[in-house]
Amino acid sequence: MDPIVFREDPLAGLAAASTYQGKLSVVHDVLKARCPGIVRISVALYDHQTNSLKTFIASPLDESPLKNHEVALESESSLNQIASNATPRIINDLRIYDGHDSIHSRAIVGHGFASSYTHPMYYNKVLTGFVFFNSFHNRYFRDRVLAQVEVFVHLLSEMILTDLAATRALVAAMRTSISMMQKHDLETGSHLERMSRYARLIARCLAKKGLEQLDDEQIEQIFLFSPLHDVGKIGISDQILQKPAKLNLQEREVMNTHTVLGRQIVDDLISNFGFEQIPYIDYLWHITEEHHEAMDGSGYPRGLCGQEISLEARIVAVSDVFDALTTQRSYRETWSNEHAFAMLQLLSLDKLDKSCVDALVECPDEVAQIQKQFHEMN
């Protein structure tokens, strides 16, 4: 009779990993033990509203040839075909992309990858993104390797989609609450769409310039959480929210409590629905509570100064102010982008983070494109 054997679980690290990136690294390590030629795994997410793909996570992250990258899906004809047919793609020799114009193809081929396997991700039959496997060897993805890859790609897809679903459920619940509040407030759904994309634009610019250590996963979470910054306003009375005149001192003090109320709402939702496992959930806490703090310490609710304010809150503050300035209000005309940029630069002397302001001001074309895409919702 054989003795009892206790075997180490190679995927046990998944339970301890707190980020998508960490989980991908665990899966990659296990797969490499079986298929050493798979030197890179990456995931790109699909944005339905802009029909674009954006880099999300990769293993190994430091050696990834593509970071902070976004491209229209329609410009990648082969990926478009995968999405339409819902079938994986194998490229046995990536040299077929030699001389190709796309940034993605040049980066992959230029890094030395020779073959690839690509699998679409779907959630409720809706395209969510793609998983990519790369090797330095031609024709690496043959039957023996595919037998492993096809198991791991489904494990990886389900793991990512389950976690993303939890994040999006939280965001959807809070955005529903915000939309109910906005029937009485001045903000619109288009404001939330624009300012969240301004936030992502700022974060990507800071990362590309090397001013902040932000990877694509962190940037995506800032993008997802930024529209929830004012959720605390659902606890403010209509009498204050709808007041057409300037608020008096007492009313202003009540209005300012929406940051603390927002943090309390987030705490309750996370606790009641078990969202503690969502990666970078602390970003949501910081955004809701700190987006009205000021660099000189004159903000609220805690009077934080400079770097005491979280980066994600500093990014959201710039995004929120810019969209407020460039959106028409009943009490004033819409400011031009140039006028609003000038005001942001003035505010960066003491109120707003200068690096975040510069990042937005340096991307006028991207800002205009965001406004064009979402203006019809105003």
PEHU-V547769 format. One record per backbone hydrogen bond with DSSP energy under -1.0 kcal/mol. CO is the residue of the C=O (numbers start at 1). NH is the residue of the N-H. If there is no record, write none. Layout:
co = (CO/CO)
nh = (NH/NH)
This chain:
co = (9/11/12/13/19/20/21/22/23/24/25/26/27/28/29/31/35/37/40/41/42/43/43/44/45/47/47/51/52/53/54/57/59/61/69/71/72/73/76/77/78/79/80/81/82/89/91/92/93/94/95/97/102/103/104/105/106/107/108/109/114/115/116/117/118/119/121/121/123/126/128/129/130/131/132/133/134/134/135/135/140/142/143/145/146/148/149/151/152/153/154/155/156/157/158/159/160/161/162/163/164/165/166/167/168/169/170/171/172/173/174/175/176/177/178/181/188/189/190/191/192/193/194/195/196/197/198/199/200/201/202/203/204/205/206/206/207/212/215/216/217/218/219/220/221/222/225/226/228/230/231/232/233/237/238/248/249/250/251/252/254/255/256/257/258/259/260/261/262/263/264/265/266/267/268/269/270/275/278/280/281/282/283/284/285/286/287/290/292/294/295/305/306/310/311/312/313/314/315/316/317/318/319/320/321/322/325/329/332/336/337/338/339/340/341/342/343/344/346/347/347/347/350/351/353/354/355/356/357/358/360/363/364/365/366/367/368/369/370/374/375)
nh = (12/14/15/17/23/24/25/26/27/28/29/30/31/32/33/35/38/39/134/59/132/56/57/130/54/51/52/73/47/71/45/43/41/64/55/53/75/76/80/81/82/83/84/85/86/118/116/139/96/97/98/100/106/107/108/109/110/111/113/112/94/135/91/133/89/131/128/129/126/123/46/121/44/119/42/117/39/40/114/115/142/146/147/149/150/152/153/155/156/157/158/159/160/161/162/163/164/165/166/167/168/169/170/171/172/173/174/175/176/177/178/179/180/181/182/184/192/193/194/195/196/197/198/199/200/201/202/203/204/205/206/207/208/209/211/212/210/214/219/220/221/222/223/224/225/226/228/229/231/233/234/235/236/241/242/252/253/254/255/256/257/258/259/261/262/263/264/265/266/267/268/269/270/271/272/273/275/278/281/283/285/286/287/288/289/290/291/293/300/297/306/308/309/314/315/316/317/318/319/320/321/322/323/324/325/326/335/332/329/340/341/342/343/344/345/346/347/348/349/350/351/352/296/295/357/358/359/360/361/362/363/367/368/369/370/371/372/373/374/377/378)
